[in-house]
């Protein structure tokens, strides 16, 4: 039989299956093998480090604009094509010029993900190490 080869980040144990052991034993009739002769190994897949210049691995806060007095918009992010596990976010996941409260006065504010939101996105996408 064939094994499913892992594709996600992690360390996996690798060992010969019974059919492979049998082939080795048949190819070497002058030897008697024991189970301890077949030593397994590991297969490790490390995360890809993202690059802020790579649009396919970016998570970008989308711009919003309102007129004074309008309802507060719902802030969102845009995911690069390679970031496939999207996280449901709310306005509580963002900061506004470093503050947790959404500004109501006229002005332009820098909107960013807070630490908890970043952690949720990183945990949902373990194959990437975001910068």
PyMOL commands that set and color helices and strands:
alter all, ss='L'
color gray80, all
select helices_A, chain A and resi 18-27+35-37+55-57+91-93+115-124
alter helices_A, ss='H'
color red, helices_A
select strands_A, chain A and resi 10-14+41-45+48-49+59-61+77-79+94-96+111-113+128-129
alter strands_A, ss='S'
color yellow, strands_A
deselect
rebuild
show_as cartoon
